[in-house]
Amino acid sequence: MPEVVAHALARHITQRPPIEITLPWKTPDGLPVTATLLFYSRERKALNRNYSNMYP
């Protein structure tokens, strides 16, 4: 990982610490799995893929 990316990631983690979230995995009715998220919404939920890179 380039040093500039590592520094940017460290700054991000300092400002918005990772959170744990439990979601069903693979399918909406699948078994719940807990994961640590580095990137999440203002509501502290998993990011919705439909809202990533909406603007060119």
C-alpha positions in Angstrom: 0.0 0.0 0.0 1.4 3.4 -0.9 2.4 5.5 2.1 0.1 8.3 1.1 -2.9 5.9 1.1 -1.8 4.5 4.5 -1.7 8.0 5.9 -5.1 8.9 4.5 -6.6 5.7 5.9 -5.1 6.4 9.3 -6.6 9.9 9.3 -10.0 8.5 8.3 -9.8 5.8 11.1 -8.9 8.5 13.6 -11.8 10.7 12.6 -14.3 7.9 12.1 -13.3 4.8 14.1 -14.4 1.4 12.6 -17.7 0.0 13.8 -19.1 -3.5 14.1 -22.3 -4.3 12.3 -24.3 -7.5 12.0 -26.0 -8.2 8.7 -27.4 -11.3 6.8 -24.7 -12.5 4.4 -25.2 -13.2 0.7 -29.0 -13.2 0.8 -31.5 -11.1 2.8 -32.6 -14.1 4.7 -29.1 -15.6 5.1 -27.3 -16.2 8.4 -26.2 -13.1 10.2 -22.5 -12.2 10.1 -20.7 -9.6 12.1 -18.1 -7.5 10.3 -16.0 -4.4 11.1 -16.7 -1.5 8.8 -14.0 1.1 8.0 -16.5 3.1 5.8 -20.1 3.6 6.8 -23.0 6.1 6.4 -23.8 9.1 8.6 -26.4 6.8 10.3 -23.6 4.4 11.2 -24.9 1.8 8.8 -23.4 -0.2 6.0 -22.9 1.9 2.8 -25.5 1.3 0.1 -23.8 0.5 -3.1 -26.4 2.6 -5.0 -25.0 5.7 -3.4 -21.4 5.2 -4.2 -19.9 7.3 -7.0 -23.2 8.8 -7.9 -21.5 11.9 -9.4 -18.8 11.7 -12.0 
